[in-house]
Amino acid sequence: MNWEKSVFQEINQELLDFLDRSPTSFHAVANMGRMLKNAGFERLLEGKAWQIKSGGRYYVTRNNSALIAFHMPEQDFAGFQIMASHSDSPALKIKDNAEIQVEKKYVKLNVEKYGGMLCAPWLDRPLSVAGRVVARTSKGVEEKLVHVDRDLMIIPNLAIHMNRKVNEGYEFNAQKDLLPLFGDGEAVNGFKGLIAKEAGVDEKDILDMDLFLYNRMKGTLLGLNGEFIAAPHLDDLQCAFASLKGFLGAEPARSVAVCCVLDNEEVGSGTKQGADSTFLKDVLHRINGAMGRTEEEYLMALSSSFMVSADNAHSIHPNQPDKGDPTNRPFMNDGIVIKYSANQKYTTDAVSGALFKSICEKAGVPCQVFFNRSDMPGGSTLGNISNSQVALNTVDIGLPQLAMHSCYETAGSKDTLYLAEAARVFYSSTMHSEGDGAYQIL
C-alpha cells in the first residue's frame, strides 16, 4: 500500500508525543486509558460485576500498569483476536531511604537496576524521576502519579584521567557507578519533599513509592529524509502504541478484538500484571461468562482464536552487521519482523507465521524474518509465557530497532504505520479453525 509522506509524519508525531508523556508503565497505561475513553470505551473494574453487550467497547486495568481493552462484535463471537505488548522498559528504580550524602557536599540517590539494561547510555545526560506514590488521603490509601517534568539529576562519568582503560571495556557496578547526583549539600532531606509536592500530598502522608529515573532527551526524527525515529521506550511502547492505533481503527467482524498491554516483561513477567499472570485468562473468561456461554464454548472459541505477541526486534546493525543471521536480515523500514526460534524462545511456527504473513498481505504492508545467529543466544518475550495461561495459536513479531534496552533507541519511521495497519486488519478479521489443521481468515 502506498501512503502519503504526511500519513507517516502524523503517526510518528503522535508516537513521539505519547512517548514523551509516558516515562513509566503507569503513565503509559494512563495515557492509553485516556485514548480509549476518548474513543468511547467504557472502563470496567475487576472488583465489580461486568455488564457486557454485543457491539460494546470496554477496557480494564490491573495495577494501573497493565491494560486490556476489548471490542465486542455485533453478533455472537467465534473467537478472540489478541495482540499483546508490554508497558515496561529497563530502567533504574529508586530505593527507599534513597538519599546518600557525600562528605556533606553532594546528595546522590540509591537506585537498583530494573531489567537487562545497557548501562553506559544513562551517564552524562539530564535525568528526572517519575512513577507513583501511595499516600493517605481523604479517600483512604490512594495512588498518585508523579512526573517531575524538568532536568533534575545526572549520573556523571569518571574522567578518563582517573580511569585510563575505560575505553578498553568497563564493567559497571550498579551500586557504585550508576547512582545519580541529586544536589549539593543543601539538598539533603529534599527528595521526599519534592515528590510530595509533585503528588499533591503532605510528605508525612506518603506511605510508599514506585519511582524510576527516566531519560529527559525527547524523541526525534533523524536521517537525511527523516527515515529514523530515536526516542526512549521504543521497546516496547512503539508496539503498544501501534497496536492500540490499529485496534481503535478496527471494526470486529466475528471475533472479539482484544488489545493487551502487560507489565514486567523485562523482569520475567511473573507478577499479577505480567504475561504469566491470570490477567488475560480472567478477562477472556469474564467475557465468555457475561455473554452466557459455557466453558466448552470458551474452549471452542480458543480454537478459532489467535494471538500476536508484539515486542520489538533487532535490526541488522550498521557497525556490526556480522551479529545478525547470515540469511535472514531484517532492516528498519522494511516492515514488520516475524521472529522464529527452534528452542521456542519465540512462539512462531509454520502455522502462525503463515497466518500472520497472510494478514500482512491483506493489509498491504511488508514483513520480514528474524532468527538469532545459531551461535548466539537470544532473548525471549511474552508470547510463550502468555501461552502457559491461555493456549492458542501465537506468532511473535516486532518492529526492527537498534540499541535495544538503551535509554535512547532507534527504529524506522515507516514501521509504526505498518504495524498499526496490520493491527487494524488483524482486529477486523477472524481466524477460523476447528482444530483439524485447516484455517480460514474471515
C-alpha positions, 0 to 999 in steps of 0.5 A, a space after each residue: 500500500 502506498 501512503 502519503 509522506 504526511 500519513 507517516 509524519 502524523 503517526 510518528 508525531 503522535 508516537 513521539 508525543 505519547 512517548 514523551 508523556 509516558 516515562 513509566 508503565 503507569 503513565 503509559 497505561 494512563 495515557 492509553 486509558 485516556 485514548 480509549 475513553 476518548 474513543 468511547 470505551 467504557 472502563 470496567 473494574 475487576 472488583 465489580 460485576 461486568 455488564 457486557 453487550 454485543 457491539 460494546 467497547 470496554 477496557 480494564 486495568 490491573 495495577 494501573 500498569 497493565 491494560 486490556 481493552 476489548 471490542 465486542 462484535 455485533 453478533 455472537 463471537 467465534 473467537 478472540 483476536 489478541 495482540 499483546 505488548 508490554 508497558 515496561 522498559 529497563 530502567 533504574 528504580 529508586 530505593 527507599 531511604 534513597 538519599 546518600 550524602 557525600 562528605 556533606 557536599 553532594 546528595 546522590 540517590 540509591 537506585 537498583 537496576 530494573 531489567 537487562 539494561 545497557 548501562 553506559 547510555 544513562 551517564 552524562 545526560 539530564 535525568 528526572 524521576 517519575 512513577 507513583 506514590 501511595 499516600 493517605 488521603 481523604 479517600 483512604 490509601 490512594 495512588 498518585 502519579 508523579 512526573 517531575 517534568 524538568 532536568 533534575 539529576 545526572 549520573 556523571 562519568 569518571 574522567 578518563 584521567 582517573 580511569 585510563 582503560 575505560 575505553 578498553 571495556 568497563 564493567 559497571 557496578 550498579 551500586 557504585 557507578 550508576 547512582 545519580 547526583 541529586 544536589 549539593 549539600 543543601 539538598 539533603 532531606 529534599 527528595 521526599 519533599 519534592 515528590 510530595 509536592 509533585 503528588 499533591 500530598 503532605 510528605 508525612 502522608 506518603 506511605 510508599 513509592 514506585 519511582 524510576 529515573 527516566 531519560 529527559 532527551 525527547 524523541 526525534 526524527 533523524 536521517 537525511 529524509 527523516 527515515 529514523 525515529 530515536 526516542 526512549 521506550 521504543 521497546 516496547 511502547 512503539 508496539 503498544 502504541 501501534 497496536 492500540 492505533 490499529 485496534 481503535 481503527 478496527 471494526 470486529 467482524 466475528 471475533 472479539 478484538 482484544 488489545 493487551 498491554 502487560 507489565 514486567 516483561 523485562 523482569 520475567 513477567 511473573 507478577 499479577 500484571 505480567 504475561 504469566 499472570 491470570 490477567 488475560 485468562 480472567 478477562 477472556 473468561 469474564 467475557 465468555 461468562 457475561 455473554 452466557 456461554 459455557 466453558 466448552 464454548 470458551 474452549 471452542 472459541 480458543 480454537 478459532 482464536 489467535 494471538 500476536 505477541 508484539 515486542 520489538 526486534 533487532 535490526 541488522 546493525 550498521 557497525 556490526 552487521 556480522 551479529 545478525 543471521 547470515 540469511 535472514 536480515 531484517 532492516 528498519 523500514 522494511 516492515 514488520 519482523 516475524 521472529 522464529 526460534 527452534 528452542 521456542 524462545 519465540 512462539 512462531 511456527 509454520 502455522 502462525 507465521 503463515 497466518 500472520 504473513 497472510 494478514 500482512 498481505 491483506 493489509 498491504 504492508 511488508 514483513 520480514 524474518 528474524 532468527 538469532 545467529 545459531 551461535 548466539 543466544 537470544 532473548 525471549 518475550 511474552 508470547 510463550 509465557 502468555 501461552 502457559 495461561 491461555 493456549 492458542 495459536 501465537 506468532 511473535 513479531 516486532 518492529 526492527 530497532 537498534 540499541 535495544 534496552 538503551 535509554 535512547 533507541 532507534 527504529 524506522 519511521 515507516 514501521 509504526 504505520 505498518 504495524 498499526 495497519 496490520 493491527 487494524 486488519 488483524 482486529 477486523 478479521 477472524 481466524 477460523 479453525 476447528 482444530 483439524 489443521 485447516 484455517 480460514 481468515 474471515 
